[in-house]
């Protein structure tokens, strides 16, 4: 029984580490986006490298947590739900990395007039992820308050939608070649997709929280 | 003599195979506790419970019908076992405790022994009281656990670890209570006619003939646990109830407390010493205690998914089981006396 409590403690700490990585990756993404818009290429690449490391560490943590949950048949009633939460949240950090990588590879030319809206979109994305991480932590420790956090995720996801529509409108109203307009729209949609992923996780979380009631 | 005990051993085997699943079914079915761990602990606790506190229920059954010939004891146990087998085959709800009481009444009628109706009414009263008390215990423990979990904000993984420990503890208490309460069903009818004499162990520890019978009854239950309860546990844990481990903890705890309440002489004496009513020490149905506890939880959650038809079936079993067992017992005693020329009463 002592080993069971020790294992639980270890997994709790790994879940916390995993969520810390997701949260910090969000801050790094926002910082990276800001640096890209300021055309600070060197600092931007440093952030991209850190996010890539975070993504790899998050994968390792997730796989170890999942393996232990199955090997030791822990939380039999909630195991599937926890696995889905971890995997879908891992998708969020993957999307962060992929989006920044696309900026790195494709180097879209972003005129200064779009900077504020890109940053506003990034800001709302960061907020949606922050509240998602809080909702997930609550699922483990205080499932009755999960809905309070989910509500915030939905709010910031909507803010992202609004900012993205505005950004895309401005892109298509601007005097640019169609190919550039489409390229920029593609990047706006990429950033927007992160909060969509957060909302998808939070929707599942709402159901899983109901299942946790005894 | 061992041939005559075989019907009791069969009853014990069937009890172990079925009722151990009530105690450890969810824990094993959901993979929270390994079957081997559950089987070893359940067997040990059943034997200790039977030897230590099996006397209370046995005394009450003895007061109902003092079966004074070993062939009579054999036939009564056989009649109860046949009733349980027949009703299980017919997919009717059945309780070993109720079958045993019916079979004893059959012996009373056959032998002309006067049935003490005040004892009979106390026994029947406990059949109703058992699921009701289990439901009340379940409601109380559920509220307590829900309140506690709301206050403490325990991590899902810590809760899982504590639930495993809790299931193990209440499972052991459940197995102990099962041995203490239900061993009377298995060997109670053999006690008045027991040919076993007292044995002195280690110079000053006396192992009475009755305790030896309880020990054998406990062993029979343990054999049932080891040989057949795994399948029943898988059914109970995965198919039948689909309980969350936390709910399973509440239900097994309620079941175990109720069985212990109807088995412990110490608890009965304590309640009487503080001016409360005397608790009759009667073998009760482990399955009905479980059903009562589940019903309690269902009621507190709004009674949306309660299968009232099934509950009606259980209530009808309170009448049909003893009647069928009584008839089988009477006919079997007649056959034993007149066909095999055995003395079934003195």
Interface residues (C-beta under 8 A of the other chain):
Chain A: X1 X4 X5 X8 X11 X12 X15 X73 X74 X75 X76 X77 X78 X82 X139 X140 X141 X142 X144 X212 X214
Chain B: X30 X31 X32 X142 X145 X146 X149 X150 X153 X154 X155 X156 X157 X158 X160 X161 X164 X165 X244 X245 X246 X247 X250
